[in-house]
């Protein structure tokens, strides 16, 4: 819900106006990963930080993520570094969201992946494409091969 005073002035960001007017604004005290947007009414919960941004909590507003390639900032991020890209996705870094792996058979997207095309499937594993990798049974010993 949005809070606007009778004069049409929205509650300023970093504050909450629980009774509907900017005259009653209270300082935002939300936890890390959340922020108080303009027009907010809840100083304790605020709004979850959106994908590609991070939020330091309290009165701080969301800031663009500066994640390195192989990392991204999911919703609710509290640091600019983000988190490692999960297996089955590729992450270009910065404020971009993770992207679903487009790997062909024989390739997969490992954790921290950078390329939508993925990387070559590890020896002894089966990769059907699109990010999946399954480890095959144990490799035969030299004695079993002779």
C-alpha positions as CSV (number, residue, x, y, z in Angstrom):
1,X,0.0,0.0,0.0
2,X,1.2,3.5,-0.8
3,X,1.1,6.4,1.6
4,X,0.2,9.9,0.3
5,X,-0.7,12.9,2.4
6,X,-4.0,14.8,1.8
7,X,-1.9,17.4,-0.1
8,X,-0.7,14.6,-2.5
9,X,2.9,14.4,-1.3
10,X,4.2,10.8,-1.1
11,X,6.1,9.7,1.9
12,X,9.8,10.1,1.2
13,X,12.0,7.1,0.5
14,X,13.9,5.9,3.6
15,X,10.9,6.7,5.7
16,X,7.4,5.1,6.3
17,X,4.2,7.0,6.8
18,X,1.9,4.4,8.6
19,X,-1.1,6.8,8.9
20,X,-1.1,8.1,5.4
21,X,0.6,11.5,5.6
22,X,4.2,12.6,5.4
23,X,3.6,14.6,8.6
24,X,3.7,11.3,10.6
25,X,6.8,9.9,8.9
26,X,9.0,7.5,10.9
27,X,12.6,6.5,10.0
28,X,12.9,3.2,8.2
29,X,14.5,0.4,10.3
30,X,14.3,-2.5,7.9
31,X,16.8,-5.4,7.9
32,X,19.5,-5.8,5.3
33,X,18.1,-7.0,2.0
34,X,15.1,-4.7,2.3
35,X,14.4,-0.9,1.8
36,X,11.6,1.7,2.3
37,X,10.4,3.0,-1.1
38,X,8.7,6.3,-1.6
39,X,5.2,6.1,-0.4
40,X,5.9,3.2,2.0
41,X,3.8,2.5,5.1
42,X,5.9,-0.1,7.0
43,X,9.1,1.1,8.6
44,X,10.0,-2.4,9.9
45,X,9.4,-4.6,6.9
46,X,9.7,-2.3,3.9
47,X,10.0,-3.9,0.5
48,X,12.4,-6.7,-0.5
49,X,15.3,-5.5,-2.6
50,X,14.8,-6.3,-6.3
51,X,17.0,-8.6,-8.4
52,X,20.1,-6.8,-9.6
53,X,20.2,-4.5,-6.6
54,X,21.4,-4.8,-3.0
55,X,20.0,-3.1,0.1
56,X,22.0,-2.3,3.3
57,X,18.8,-1.9,5.4
58,X,17.5,1.0,7.6
59,X,17.2,4.2,5.6
60,X,19.5,3.1,2.7
61,X,17.8,2.8,-0.7
62,X,18.6,0.0,-3.2
63,X,21.8,0.3,-5.1
64,X,22.9,-1.4,-8.4
65,X,24.7,-4.7,-7.9
66,X,28.4,-4.7,-8.9
67,X,28.8,-8.5,-9.0
68,X,31.7,-10.0,-10.9
69,X,31.0,-12.3,-13.9
70,X,29.8,-15.7,-12.5
71,X,27.8,-13.9,-9.7
72,X,24.5,-12.1,-9.4
73,X,22.3,-10.3,-6.9
74,X,19.1,-12.2,-6.3
75,X,16.0,-10.5,-4.7
76,X,16.9,-9.7,-1.1
77,X,20.6,-9.2,-1.6
78,X,22.4,-7.2,1.1
79,X,25.9,-6.9,-0.5
80,X,27.1,-5.6,-3.9
81,X,29.2,-8.8,-4.5
82,X,26.0,-10.9,-4.8
83,X,26.2,-14.7,-4.7
84,X,27.7,-17.4,-7.0
85,X,25.6,-18.3,-10.0
86,X,23.9,-21.7,-9.4
87,X,24.5,-24.7,-11.6
88,X,22.2,-24.7,-14.7
89,X,22.5,-20.9,-15.1
90,X,25.0,-18.3,-16.5
91,X,25.7,-15.0,-14.9
92,X,27.3,-12.0,-16.6
93,X,27.7,-10.0,-13.4
94,X,26.9,-6.4,-12.7
95,X,23.1,-5.8,-12.1
96,X,22.0,-8.6,-14.6
97,X,19.9,-11.5,-13.3
98,X,21.0,-15.1,-13.8
99,X,20.0,-16.6,-17.2
100,X,18.9,-20.2,-17.9
101,X,21.7,-22.3,-19.4
102,X,21.3,-23.1,-23.2
103,X,24.0,-25.8,-23.3
104,X,23.7,-28.5,-26.0
105,X,24.2,-32.2,-25.2
106,X,27.8,-32.9,-24.0
107,X,28.0,-29.5,-22.2
108,X,26.6,-28.0,-19.0
109,X,26.7,-24.8,-17.0
110,X,28.6,-25.3,-13.7
111,X,28.2,-23.2,-10.6
112,X,29.7,-19.7,-11.3
113,X,29.0,-20.2,-15.0
114,X,29.7,-17.4,-17.4
115,X,28.5,-18.7,-20.7
116,X,25.0,-19.7,-21.8
117,X,26.7,-22.3,-24.1
118,X,28.2,-24.0,-21.0
119,X,31.5,-25.9,-20.8
120,X,32.4,-29.4,-21.9
121,X,30.9,-32.2,-19.7
122,X,33.5,-33.7,-17.2
123,X,34.9,-37.0,-18.1
124,X,32.9,-39.8,-16.6
125,X,29.7,-37.8,-16.5
126,X,26.6,-37.5,-18.7
127,X,25.4,-34.1,-19.8
128,X,22.1,-34.0,-21.6
129,X,22.4,-30.3,-22.1
130,X,20.5,-27.3,-20.6
131,X,22.7,-27.4,-17.5
132,X,22.2,-30.9,-16.2
133,X,25.2,-33.1,-15.3
134,X,25.0,-36.6,-13.9
135,X,28.1,-38.6,-12.7
136,X,28.3,-42.0,-14.2
137,X,29.3,-45.1,-12.2
138,X,32.9,-45.5,-11.0
139,X,35.5,-45.7,-13.8
140,X,37.0,-49.1,-14.4
141,X,40.4,-49.8,-13.0
142,X,43.4,-50.6,-15.1
143,X,43.1,-54.3,-14.2
144,X,39.5,-54.4,-15.4
145,X,40.5,-53.0,-18.8
146,X,43.1,-55.8,-19.5
